[in-house]
Amino acid sequence: MNYSESATVEAESSAANHDATSSLETVEVLTGPNPTASVVWLHGLGADGHDFEPIVPQISWPDAPDIRYVFPHAPVRPVTINGGMPMRAWYDILSLESPRGHDAEGIIESVNQAANLLHREIARGIPSRRIILAGFSQGGAIALQLALRFPQPLAGVVALSTYLLFGDRLQQQQHASNARLPAFVGHGSMDPVVPISMGEQAAEKLEALEHPVAWHSYPMAHAVCPEEINDLAAWMQGRLE
């Protein structure tokens, strides 16, 4: 059986598009015709940009702004944990027990590609302070790696069922622009893929560096749940009002 990090959600798919500057194909969902905020959301290993489309209608609140959701597809690359089979992945993973930051080249490549998407949103007229970077599992690790080091202030970072890469380097590498970046960190208490201890360690590290952290745990496995989506919507409202 192949190891994957696809979220347990269902919905109709929208058309994908390709942006030459980022070299990543993306799926875009707009909640209104004139977006004044953006959310760039990175999927987990073996999934794709359609994985989190279904939750967009559920993340809403009264008088919410028009938001552009950008869901990129990770590059296709061989993944050791799945016998070297090519699949969409932000970087290679040797095993569930191995350090997950060994593929530095793949991590750097994906961080740069995701950064290009943030710069593209800014070029499209969205102020950096109105952009949230989100990710699930492996995508969440890339989101944390990028957001805390990004040279322009973001609205926040969302880290679902994930972990920190190179956490021992964060204090030296984080950019002053995002030195107090708010973070939503959610994790399943029964997660067999990314143990909740890894999420707790990430939250504790961020708190130690004085990031405002909204930590939430849920009685679920490696997935998302309605309660988590509701909590995330409330947190996003506070960041994008």
N, C-alpha and C positions, 0 to 999 in steps of 0.2 A: 504494500500500500504506500502510495506517495504521501509524503508529509506536505501539508499546505496550511496556510493561515488565512483562508477565506472566511469572511464574516458570515454569520447565519442570517442572511436577509434575502428577500425576494422582491422583484419589481420589474417593470418594463424597462428596456434599455433605450438610451438616446443615441444619436449619431455621434461617432468619435470624429475628432479632427486632429490635424497634425501641424505642429508649429516648428518651423525650421530652426528657430533660434534656440530652442530647448532640446531638440532632437528626441523629444518624448511625445508620443501620441497622447491626447487627452480627451476626456469626456467632460462636457460642460453642462451645468444645469443652472439656469437663472431663476430666481424666485420673483423677479419683476423686470420690467424693461430697462430700468435705469440703475444698474448696480452702483452702490456707493461703498461697498465692502466686498472682500473676497475671502474665500476659504480654499486653501490648497490642501488636498487630502491624499495621503499616500497609503496604498493598500498593503496587505501582508503578502508573504511568500506564496507563490503559486496562484494568487488571485489576479485581478486586473482592475482597471479603473472603474468598471461598472459595479464593483462589489458594494460600495457604499452609496450609490445613487438612491436606493430605496429610502434612506433615512431623511433625505432632504425635506420632504413635506412634513416630517415629524419635528424638525428643528425650526420652530416658529414661535412667535410671541406677538402680543398686540403692538401694532405700530412698528413692527420689525422693518428694517431697511431692506431695499432690494439687494440681494447678495448673489454674487457669482461664485458657484462651487466649481472648482477645477479638480478633476480626478485623473491624474496621469497614469498611464500604463508603465510599469517598470520595464527595463530592458530584458530581453530573453538571454539567459546565460546558463551554463551548466551548474547544477547544484549538487554538491558532494553528498549531502544528506539523503538525496533521492537517487543515488547511484550514478551521478553525473548527468542525469537527464536535463536537457535544456527546458527552462520554464521562466516565467516572469519572476525576477528577483532583484532586489536592490543590491545584494552582494551575496557571496557564497557562504554557506554554513557547513562546517565539517560534521558536526553531530549536535544533538541536543545538550550533551554534556560538555562540549568544547567551548573555549572562549569565543564569543560570537563576533569579536572584532578582528579576527585574523586576516580577513580579506580587505586590507587597507586600501588597495587600489580600487576595488569595487565600491567601497564606501565613499571614497573621495569622488569617484565618477558620478555616483548617484547624488551626492550632496551638491555637486556643481550643477547637475541637470535640474535638480529641484530649485536651486538658487536662481537659475535662469527663469523658472516659472514665476518666482516672486518678483524678479525684476520686470518680467513681462506685464504682470498686473500693475506695477507702478507706472510703467510706460503707457498702460491703457487708462491711466487717470485715477487709479485707486491709491490713496496715500498709504505708505507702509504701515502707519498706525491703525489702519482699517483692514489689515490682512492678518488672518489667523492661519497658522501652519499646523496641520493635524496629521496623525498617522496611527495605524493599527499594527501592532506586533513589529515585524521587521520594518515596516514603513514608519512606525512610531519612533523606532531607534534613529532612523534617518532624520525625521522631523526634529527630534531633540538635538541631534548632532548639528543640524543646520541652524535652527532658530536661535540657539544660545550664542552662536558665533556670527550671526548675520549683522552686517555693518549699518543697517538702518532699523529704527525701532519698530517692532511688530506689535500687534494687538494682543497676541498670546500664542501659546503652543498647546496642542492637545495630544496627549500620549496615552493610548489605549492598549492595555495588555502588552506592555513593552518593557524596555530596559534602556539603560544608558550605555553607549559605546564610549570607551576611553574616558570614563568618569574621573579617573585620577588626573587627567589633563585639563579638565574643564575650568578649574579656577584660573589657570594660566591662559587658557585659550578663549574664554568667553569674551564677547565684544562689549565694550562699555555701553553701546546703544541698547543692548538687551540684558544688561546686568541684573535687572529686577523684573524680567519678563514674567508675567503671570502664566501659570501652567495648570491645566486640568489633567489630572492623572487618575485613570480608572483601570480597575483590574478585577478579574474573577477570582474568588477565593478558592475555586476548585480547578484552576487552570493547570492542565497536565503538560502544556507545551512551553509556556513561559511561567514558571512558578511565581506566585504572588510575592514571594520574598524579593524577586528581582524588581518588581514594580515598587515595592516599599523602599528598597534601597535607592531607587531613582528619586522618589519623592523626598526621602531624607537628605539626599545629596543636594537637591535643589533648595530645600528649606535651609540647609546649612549655609548656602551661598546667598540667602536672603531673598529668594524668589518667592512670591506669593503663590502657594500651592494649594489647590483644591483637590484633596485626595479622597477617592471614593472606592470602596470595594463592594462587590456584589456576589450573591450566591450563584455563580455560573462558572462554566468552563472557559475555553478560549473563544470568546464570542462577545457580542454586545447584547444588551437587553433593554426593554422599554424604559426601565427606571434610569439606566445610565443615559439614555438619549434625552430623557426629561431633565436630568441634572445638567447635562451638557448644554441644552438649550438655555437654561437659566443662567449658566455661567457665560455663555456667548452673549446673552442679552446685556450682561454687565460690561462686557468688553466692547460691544458695538452700538451702544445706545447713541 
